[in-house]
Amino acid sequence: MFSTLFMLVVNVFRTLDKTISNLEMELAAARATQESIMDGSPASDSSGKRKYLMVVGINTAFSSRKRRDSVRATWMPTG
């Protein structure tokens, strides 16, 4: 009876150890993801560098076409 109880306790501790290890790995991954989001860098990227797309809207409700073209030439890249 003692050996059966002992084996049961050993199995419980093994299961708990595995569960704790898995939770620690998940926590570390979640912290790394949160850190990368806060830093603005990608968590994992195969190329090592992530490209970001930025869209800027400009209100060009000017009455003159020259003014609109001037603003577009200032803010819009050519080529």
Secondary structure, DSSP 8 states (H G I E B T S, - for coil): -HHHHHHHHHHHHHHHHHHHHHHHHHHHHHHHHHHHHHHTS-S--TTS--------------S-HHHHHHHHHHHS---
